[in-house]
């Protein structure tokens, strides 16, 4: 293998695939990144056997070949180089790569590419297209509500329910304390209706990589039920050698478990409806959270209806035995009964951070019943977030 690639392109490609490198594995090759030539392009690939990422970069290829190199050493070396062309030449006898950039030259030993696991790509599939910006948005509004991936006792909650029904796509995630549901319309109906559970970490990687993709080109989604996998294909910005990357394929294993009936969790009615300025509420919560850290992040939310002369109000209270206390007030349009309820401040900040409308609605019934957040202007078929209350600290 002999080729040349721009330093900034190689650095970008390594950052894309690097997150899929296995941190702890009994197989040394899983700590490596595969470098191979593919139709006059440089292909980078990494996998932890749950998620695999392949990235194609523009390059000047003189001779074809393939090798795997230690991910950390290669990435650190490339990131230390100036913004110039990197020449790479494989030395088969020593199973290593000779690297030259400007006045730097190094040799990095690798492992034969034949030992690297095969990573499926979207080739041969008929992916369903969805604008990259749209998919990133709905992922960001849902994936954060999933349980920690280390929670092996509840595998279904570490993933995101992904349901295709005709021209509707629904994503839902819950950790048992909160639930996030987002629906959107697909440009083209799915060939078949199906429900799968995708690991939340995989979708978060799709969102991260999608931020670098060409927003004008659709992001492809294909489900290979026979292999229990989902594949995503993203197209890079720019053309030719100067393009940061040409294409990225991400393949993820699915979670084989039963997702809870999330529709049963969403309250069907409310007694108090509160409309607030999203930015004002978020700012007040961030201040309150400073004092809620020592009290399990509990923040008291007092909702007071207004009158003809006095606007409604939401008062946030947080108390710390060591740090002190805080009271913040936010004007609101309140319909219904006054109510005092406690929520986890971090959960409130999380959901408000992904709501992109200027106003948000909070629907409540009792202090021991969940609160429902919806963006103003988006109906229940778009984005719904449910948060379980905490015990009132009286």
Secondary structure by P-SEA (a helix, b strand, c coil): ccccccaaaaaaaaaaaccccccccccccccbbbbbbcccbbbbbbbcccbbbbbbbbbbccccccccccaaaaaaaaaacccbbbbbbbbccccbbbbbcccccbbbbbcccccccccccccccbbbbccaaaaaaaaaacccccccccccccccccccbbbbcccbbbbbbbcccbbbbbbbbbcccccccccccccaaaaaaaaaaaaaccccbbbbbbbcccccbbbbbbbbccccccccccbbbbbbbbbccccccccccccccccbbbbccaaaaaaaaaaaaaaaccccbbbbbbbbbbccccccbbbbbbbbccccbbbbbbbbbcccccccccccaaaaaaaaaaccccbbbbbbccccbbbbbbccccccccbbbbbbbccccc
